[in-house]
Amino acid sequence: MRFIFVFVVLLSSVPIGAQTNVSQIQKEIDKTVWKPFQKAFETLNGAALNSTYADEVLRVTPDGIDTKNEFKTANLNRFLKNKTDAATITLDFWFDSRHTNETTSYEVGFYRIGTSYYGKEPNYNYGQFHIVIKKINGHWKITQDWDTARINGNSITSEDFQKQEPLKF
């Protein structure tokens, strides 16, 4: 009887320990990927944004599939143009789901990008993202990046984004 009790206690503690580990890993990802990603966007730093990605990335948008990292050059060019045009950008997002283990995290969420020029009121764009982040040589890097502004043919709106509060790092 005592053996059964000890076995049940040990067995019931396994998911809790695993959950704590997942939570710690997600906090590490937030610190090393998401916080720098957001800061790079908001400071128009294309090189810093690109550093959150792995060397080889699968990037998918409504415009097609990029397996040659062409999006990284586009990031540099876009942020340079934004600086030239005196733009400011805000990036807010939240996670709808996160599935994480020791080496990989699959993260789905919604984002809002606010762009304003010369201090005028921002224009907002909304979307959903699906991101795969892998631990490569001890560092978390984005290896797959998919986003869209439409779900089931419907545009993602402010109302969709406001279903949760944006994350604060």
Short mmCIF file of the C-alpha atoms (twelve columns), coordinates in Angstrom:
data_MODEL
# 
_entry.id   MODEL 
# 
loop_
_atom_site.group_PDB 
_atom_site.id 
_atom_site.type_symbol 
_atom_site.label_atom_id 
_atom_site.label_alt_id 
_atom_site.label_comp_id 
_atom_site.label_asym_id 
_atom_site.label_seq_id 
_atom_site.Cartn_x 
_atom_site.Cartn_y 
_atom_site.Cartn_z 
_atom_site.pdbx_PDB_model_num 
ATOM 1   C CA . MET A 1   0.000   0.000  0.000   1 
ATOM 2   C CA . ARG A 2   2.814   2.400  0.856   1 
ATOM 3   C CA . PHE A 3   4.451   1.617  -2.509  1 
ATOM 4   C CA . ILE A 4   1.255   2.601  -4.352  1 
ATOM 5   C CA . PHE A 5   1.052   5.870  -2.397  1 
ATOM 6   C CA . VAL A 6   4.685   6.777  -3.166  1 
ATOM 7   C CA . PHE A 7   4.228   5.811  -6.822  1 
ATOM 8   C CA . VAL A 8   1.093   7.985  -7.163  1 
ATOM 9   C CA . VAL A 9   2.842   10.945 -5.503  1 
ATOM 10  C CA . LEU A 10  5.859   10.625 -7.790  1 
ATOM 11  C CA . LEU A 11  3.736   10.180 -10.886 1 
ATOM 12  C CA . SER A 12  1.580   13.204 -10.095 1 
ATOM 13  C CA . SER A 13  4.645   15.428 -9.703  1 
ATOM 14  C CA . VAL A 14  6.043   14.713 -13.180 1 
ATOM 15  C CA . PRO A 15  3.695   17.001 -15.168 1 
ATOM 16  C CA . ILE A 16  4.199   19.818 -12.694 1 
ATOM 17  C CA . GLY A 17  7.981   19.619 -13.080 1 
ATOM 18  C CA . ALA A 18  7.648   19.439 -16.853 1 
ATOM 19  C CA . GLN A 19  5.296   22.436 -16.867 1 
ATOM 20  C CA . THR A 20  7.728   24.458 -14.753 1 
ATOM 21  C CA . ASN A 21  10.524  23.601 -17.178 1 
ATOM 22  C CA . VAL A 22  8.386   24.667 -20.154 1 
ATOM 23  C CA . SER A 23  7.540   27.925 -18.418 1 
ATOM 24  C CA . GLN A 24  11.240  28.589 -17.769 1 
ATOM 25  C CA . ILE A 25  12.100  27.829 -21.399 1 
ATOM 26  C CA . GLN A 26  9.368   30.184 -22.617 1 
ATOM 27  C CA . LYS A 27  10.685  32.927 -20.340 1 
ATOM 28  C CA . GLU A 28  14.139  32.368 -21.845 1 
ATOM 29  C CA . ILE A 29  12.651  32.618 -25.356 1 
ATOM 30  C CA . ASP A 30  10.818  35.802 -24.382 1 
ATOM 31  C CA . LYS A 31  14.070  37.312 -23.113 1 
ATOM 32  C CA . THR A 32  16.348  36.197 -25.959 1 
ATOM 33  C CA . VAL A 33  14.009  36.283 -28.967 1 
ATOM 34  C CA . TRP A 34  10.775  38.195 -28.426 1 
ATOM 35  C CA . LYS A 35  12.061  41.161 -26.447 1 
ATOM 36  C CA . PRO A 36  14.949  41.797 -28.912 1 
ATOM 37  C CA . PHE A 37  12.555  41.199 -31.849 1 
ATOM 38  C CA . GLN A 38  10.143  43.833 -30.561 1 
ATOM 39  C CA . LYS A 39  12.938  46.294 -29.731 1 
ATOM 40  C CA . ALA A 40  14.501  45.869 -33.180 1 
ATOM 41  C CA . PHE A 41  11.153  46.610 -34.831 1 
ATOM 42  C CA . GLU A 42  10.532  49.677 -32.710 1 
ATOM 43  C CA . THR A 43  14.063  51.069 -33.170 1 
ATOM 44  C CA . LEU A 44  14.052  50.296 -36.910 1 
ATOM 45  C CA . ASN A 45  17.147  48.123 -36.521 1 
ATOM 46  C CA . GLY A 46  17.062  45.615 -39.367 1 
ATOM 47  C CA . ALA A 47  20.349  43.957 -38.409 1 
ATOM 48  C CA . ALA A 48  19.102  43.337 -34.859 1 
ATOM 49  C CA . LEU A 49  15.809  41.970 -36.193 1 
ATOM 50  C CA . ASN A 50  17.643  39.642 -38.570 1 
ATOM 51  C CA . SER A 51  19.820  38.383 -35.703 1 
ATOM 52  C CA . THR A 52  16.736  36.840 -34.069 1 
ATOM 53  C CA . TYR A 53  16.479  34.490 -37.057 1 
ATOM 54  C CA . ALA A 54  18.531  31.370 -37.813 1 
ATOM 55  C CA . ASP A 55  20.859  31.199 -40.807 1 
ATOM 56  C CA . GLU A 56  18.308  29.085 -42.679 1 
ATOM 57  C CA . VAL A 57  14.679  30.182 -42.362 1 
ATOM 58  C CA . LEU A 58  11.430  29.178 -44.010 1 
ATOM 59  C CA . ARG A 59  9.439   32.422 -44.323 1 
ATOM 60  C CA . VAL A 60  5.887   32.237 -45.641 1 
ATOM 61  C CA . THR A 61  3.597   35.183 -46.367 1 
ATOM 62  C CA . PRO A 62  0.631   35.704 -48.670 1 
ATOM 63  C CA . ASP A 63  3.263   36.752 -51.250 1 
ATOM 64  C CA . GLY A 64  4.865   33.291 -51.271 1 
ATOM 65  C CA . ILE A 65  7.628   31.171 -49.768 1 
ATOM 66  C CA . ASP A 66  11.129  32.469 -49.088 1 
ATOM 67  C CA . THR A 67  13.788  29.838 -48.445 1 
ATOM 68  C CA . LYS A 68  16.697  32.065 -49.501 1 
ATOM 69  C CA . ASN A 69  16.445  34.631 -46.677 1 
ATOM 70  C CA . GLU A 70  15.446  37.382 -49.087 1 
ATOM 71  C CA . PHE A 71  13.226  38.756 -46.316 1 
ATOM 72  C CA . LYS A 72  16.362  39.688 -44.351 1 
ATOM 73  C CA . THR A 73  17.502  42.074 -47.092 1 
ATOM 74  C CA . ALA A 74  13.939  43.392 -47.278 1 
ATOM 75  C CA . ASN A 75  14.028  44.029 -43.501 1 
ATOM 76  C CA . LEU A 76  17.182  46.128 -43.868 1 
ATOM 77  C CA . ASN A 77  15.765  48.088 -46.806 1 
ATOM 78  C CA . ARG A 78  12.344  48.613 -45.200 1 
ATOM 79  C CA . PHE A 79  13.777  49.935 -41.940 1 
ATOM 80  C CA . LEU A 80  16.211  52.203 -43.798 1 
ATOM 81  C CA . LYS A 81  13.285  53.636 -45.771 1 
ATOM 82  C CA . ASN A 82  11.254  54.007 -42.572 1 
ATOM 83  C CA . LYS A 83  14.107  55.997 -41.019 1 
ATOM 84  C CA . THR A 84  14.424  58.165 -44.131 1 
ATOM 85  C CA . ASP A 85  10.666  58.815 -44.046 1 
ATOM 86  C CA . ALA A 86  10.821  59.738 -40.322 1 
ATOM 87  C CA . ALA A 87  8.520   56.831 -39.440 1 
ATOM 88  C CA . THR A 88  7.982   55.434 -36.003 1 
ATOM 89  C CA . ILE A 89  6.801   51.875 -35.496 1 
ATOM 90  C CA . THR A 90  5.204   50.123 -32.574 1 
ATOM 91  C CA . LEU A 91  4.850   46.362 -32.390 1 
ATOM 92  C CA . ASP A 92  2.467   44.702 -29.981 1 
ATOM 93  C CA . PHE A 93  1.600   41.014 -29.878 1 
ATOM 94  C CA . TRP A 94  0.239   38.214 -27.749 1 
ATOM 95  C CA . PHE A 95  0.285   34.432 -27.903 1 
ATOM 96  C CA . ASP A 96  -2.773  32.375 -28.663 1 
ATOM 97  C CA . SER A 97  -0.823  29.161 -28.034 1 
ATOM 98  C CA . ARG A 98  2.716   28.018 -27.322 1 
ATOM 99  C CA . HIS A 99  3.979   24.446 -27.490 1 
ATOM 100 C CA . THR A 100 7.519   24.139 -26.200 1 
ATOM 101 C CA . ASN A 101 10.064  21.478 -25.356 1 
ATOM 102 C CA . GLU A 102 13.809  21.622 -24.682 1 
ATOM 103 C CA . THR A 103 14.784  22.322 -28.311 1 
ATOM 104 C CA . THR A 104 11.736  23.658 -30.165 1 
ATOM 105 C CA . SER A 105 8.848   26.039 -29.620 1 
ATOM 106 C CA . TYR A 106 5.828   26.462 -31.889 1 
ATOM 107 C CA . GLU A 107 4.173   29.789 -31.158 1 
ATOM 108 C CA . VAL A 108 0.942   31.203 -32.557 1 
ATOM 109 C CA . GLY A 109 -0.316  34.681 -31.847 1 
ATOM 110 C CA . PHE A 110 -1.689  37.959 -33.055 1 
ATOM 111 C CA . TYR A 111 0.179   41.193 -33.734 1 
ATOM 112 C CA . ARG A 112 -0.503  44.877 -34.240 1 
ATOM 113 C CA . ILE A 113 1.987   47.093 -36.039 1 
ATOM 114 C CA . GLY A 114 1.463   50.824 -35.725 1 
ATOM 115 C CA . THR A 115 3.259   53.063 -38.198 1 
ATOM 116 C CA . SER A 116 3.206   56.840 -38.098 1 
ATOM 117 C CA . TYR A 117 5.020   59.470 -40.109 1 
ATOM 118 C CA . TYR A 118 6.165   62.828 -38.797 1 
ATOM 119 C CA . GLY A 119 4.328   62.363 -35.508 1 
ATOM 120 C CA . LYS A 120 0.892   61.880 -37.072 1 
ATOM 121 C CA . GLU A 121 -1.632  59.347 -35.818 1 
ATOM 122 C CA . PRO A 122 -0.477  55.783 -36.447 1 
ATOM 123 C CA . ASN A 123 -1.923  53.479 -39.046 1 
ATOM 124 C CA . TYR A 124 -2.393  49.963 -37.663 1 
ATOM 125 C CA . ASN A 125 -1.976  46.644 -39.405 1 
ATOM 126 C CA . TYR A 126 -3.101  43.427 -37.764 1 
ATOM 127 C CA . GLY A 127 -2.173  39.833 -38.361 1 
ATOM 128 C CA . GLN A 128 -1.630  36.350 -37.065 1 
ATOM 129 C CA . PHE A 129 1.739   34.626 -36.875 1 
ATOM 130 C CA . HIS A 130 2.950   31.045 -36.601 1 
ATOM 131 C CA . ILE A 131 6.596   30.871 -35.562 1 
ATOM 132 C CA . VAL A 132 8.941   27.937 -34.991 1 
ATOM 133 C CA . ILE A 133 11.885  28.703 -32.732 1 
ATOM 134 C CA . LYS A 134 14.719  26.204 -32.307 1 
ATOM 135 C CA . LYS A 135 17.682  26.086 -29.993 1 
ATOM 136 C CA . ILE A 136 20.742  26.158 -32.261 1 
ATOM 137 C CA . ASN A 137 24.215  26.022 -30.744 1 
ATOM 138 C CA . GLY A 138 22.768  27.093 -27.398 1 
ATOM 139 C CA . HIS A 139 20.778  30.053 -28.788 1 
ATOM 140 C CA . TRP A 140 17.072  30.309 -29.566 1 
ATOM 141 C CA . LYS A 141 16.496  31.363 -33.189 1 
ATOM 142 C CA . ILE A 142 13.432  31.718 -35.396 1 
ATOM 143 C CA . THR A 143 13.569  28.997 -38.056 1 
ATOM 144 C CA . GLN A 144 10.092  29.274 -39.535 1 
ATOM 145 C CA . ASP A 145 7.999   32.420 -39.805 1 
ATOM 146 C CA . TRP A 146 4.504   32.512 -41.263 1 
ATOM 147 C CA . ASP A 147 2.087   35.390 -40.983 1 
ATOM 148 C CA . THR A 148 -1.089  36.600 -42.576 1 
ATOM 149 C CA . ALA A 149 -3.530  39.477 -42.318 1 
ATOM 150 C CA . ARG A 150 -6.506  37.215 -43.156 1 
ATOM 151 C CA . ILE A 151 -8.059  34.129 -41.603 1 
ATOM 152 C CA . ASN A 152 -10.650 32.157 -43.551 1 
ATOM 153 C CA . GLY A 153 -10.870 35.020 -46.036 1 
ATOM 154 C CA . ASN A 154 -11.611 37.614 -43.348 1 
ATOM 155 C CA . SER A 155 -9.269  40.471 -42.481 1 
ATOM 156 C CA . ILE A 156 -7.835  40.429 -38.966 1 
ATOM 157 C CA . THR A 157 -9.087  43.534 -37.192 1 
ATOM 158 C CA . SER A 158 -8.608  45.590 -34.069 1 
ATOM 159 C CA . GLU A 159 -11.425 43.604 -32.470 1 
ATOM 160 C CA . ASP A 160 -9.507  40.365 -33.076 1 
ATOM 161 C CA . PHE A 161 -6.362  41.842 -31.570 1 
ATOM 162 C CA . GLN A 162 -8.174  43.203 -28.524 1 
ATOM 163 C CA . LYS A 163 -9.202  39.709 -27.383 1 
ATOM 164 C CA . GLN A 164 -6.062  39.693 -25.212 1 
ATOM 165 C CA . GLU A 165 -3.707  42.256 -23.763 1 
ATOM 166 C CA . PRO A 166 -0.375  42.710 -25.572 1 
ATOM 167 C CA . LEU A 167 2.675   41.274 -23.857 1 
ATOM 168 C CA . LYS A 168 4.975   43.523 -21.837 1 
ATOM 169 C CA . PHE A 169 8.643   42.608 -21.558 1 
# 
